[in-house]
Amino acid sequence: MLVIESEEILLRGLASLMDELQDVEVVGTATTPGRAQFIVERAGRFPDVMVIGSDTFDRDELRAIRSVIRPEPSILVVMKTAERELLARAAVLGADGYVLLAGLTACRLADALRDTRFGRLPMPAPLARLLLGRANMDDHRMQGFLLTAREREVLTLLGDGLSNKEIARLLRISVHGAKHHVSNVLAKLHCPSRTAAVVAASRDGLLV
């Protein structure tokens, strides 16, 4: 694991919780994205999950640090509060899981890490309500908020007309992995085909 949090006290608290967990090794801790990237490059050991504070990264910074880690890690976002502004910010990060700091225990953190690693998208109720509350939003666009960062990348490559094999080669993953991500994208956007997913994503502003 790699833990990144801008507040030193919270950073130490998260690292301390992880020390209580079995089968969890903390590769490093950092308070800034730049420091995190330095730690990863120096350590030569890449984390499979990054745990970050919701206000530590913007989306571009998050994408940049993920790009130097292979295979690309899953992202668990720790949200300090359930305030609407922070919920909205966390939603657009495209992370693989979310957890609230309030009431966070070693057991709950272990469950969130496990779910994040295996693609089960843990999400606190306030964030789920925010997404579901977008009732006036087109269904495809609302589902787009539930895509992980990797799935957003795959969706963009689908928009470029790439095959599963080409996606796998570009993202440095297996063809099976690429096929799995494509299937997840189609399922989350409720689209029967790759073409339908690209059309819906283009219409609803999900392609960047």
N, C-alpha and C positions, 0 to 999 in steps of 0.2 A: 504494500500500500504506500501511496504518497499522499501526505496530508498538507493541504495548503489553506491557510487562513490568515487574514490580514491582522487580526488581533492576537497578540502574543499569548495572552491568558487563555483564550479559547483554543488556540493552537495546542498549547500544552495539555489542556483538558481533553481534547480529542485524542491526542497521542497517548495520554494516560489510560483512557478507556480502551484503546486498542491493545495496550500492553496486557490487559486482562483477558484478551481473547486467545483461544488456542488456534494454532495454524494460521496466524496472521503475523506477517513480518512487515514492519514499517521501514521502507527504503530510505525515507527522509521526510523532513518537515520544512516548510518554507512559509514566509509571510508575503511574498510577492511572486508573480508569474515568472519574472526573470530569474529569481533565485531558485525556483522550482526547476526550471529548465537546466540551470547550471548543475544542480544536484543530480538530476537524472543522467546528464551526459557524463558527469564525473564518476558516478557510481558504477556505470556499465551494467546495472541490473534494472530492468524496466518493471514498473508496477503493473499489475493487472487491473487494479482499481485505484482511481484518484478520488480522494475525499476533499471537497473544496467548500469554502464559505460562499454563500449566495452573492455576496457583494465583493468578492475577491477578483473575479474575472468579468470581462464582457465576452460576448460570443466570439469575437475575432481572436482575443487572447487565448481563450480556451481551445479554439481550433488550432492555433499555432503550437501550443505545447503538446497537444495530442499528436501532432504531425511528426514529432521527433521521437515518439515512443512506438516501438514495434514489438509484438502486435499492439495495436491501439488499445488503450485501457478503457474500461467502463468508467463512468463518472457518477459519483454520488454527491449530491448537493445538500449541504447542511444549512437550513434556513433558520436565522436567528429568531424571527417572529413570524406571525401569520398576517402581518399587515398587508393590505391589498397591493401596495406598490412593490413590496418585496416579492409577493407571490407572482405578480406579473413579470417581474424581472427574472425570477427563477424559471418561469414557464418557457421563456424564449431562449434559454441557454441550450435547450436540446440535450439535456442530460439523460442518463439511463436510470436515475432514481433520485428520490428526494426524501428528506427526513427533517423533522422539526427539532431544534435544539432543546426546547422546553420538554422536560421529562425524559430526555434521552438517557438510556442506561446501556451498560455493556451488552445486555441481552438484546435490546432493541436495535442497537447498532450492528450487532452480529447478524440479525435477521435482515436488516436493510442491505448490508454488504453482500450477503448471500443472494438475496433477490436481485440486486443490481448486477452482480456478476453473471447470473443465469438469465438475464433479460426479462425479469418479471415486473419491472418498472414500479418499485415501491413509491407510494405517493401519499402524503398526509391529506386528511379529509378537507382542510381549507383550500388546498390547491386543486383538488378534484372538483370541489364545488365551484371554484372560479372558472374552471374550464367548462364544466357543465352549464354554468350560468350564462354562457355565451349563446343563449338560445336563438338570438336573432342572427347568428353567424351561420353561413353556409356549412353544412355538415362536413364536407371535405376539408374546409379551412379549419374548422374546429379540431378535426382529427389530426390535422397537420401539427398541432401543438403537442401531440402525443408521440410524434416521431422522435427517436433518439438521434443524436448527432450523426452516428454512422448511417442510419436510415435516411437522413436528409442528404447525406453525401451520395448514397445510392440512388435516391430519387433524382438528384441533379444529373447523375451519369445516365440514368434512364432517359432523361430529357435530351441528352446528347446522342441518344441512339445506340448506346453501347450494349453488347451482349453480356451474359453472365460471366463468360470467360474473360472478356475485356475488362469488366468491372473488377473481377478477382485479381487480374494482373496489375491493374492500376492501384488498387488499394492494398495489394500485397497480402491477400487472404486466399483461402481455398475457393475453388469453384462452388463447392458445397456451401461454404459460408456465404458467398455472394448470392446464391440461390435462396438461402434462408432469409437474408435481408430483403431481397426483392419480394418474397412471399409475405413478409411482415408488412412491407410498405403497401402492397395491394390489399392486405387484410384491414389495415388501419384506415385506409382511404376508401374502403368498401368498393373497390374497383375489380372487375373481372379479368382485366388484362393490363399489360404494361402500357399499351397505347392509351387506354382509358385513364390510367393513373397519371400519365404525362399531360393529357388534355385537361383533367381536373386540376392538377397542380398548377398548370400554366394559367388557367382561368382564375384560380383563387390566390395567386401570388405566392405559392409555396416554392417555386423554383427561383433560385438566385444565381 
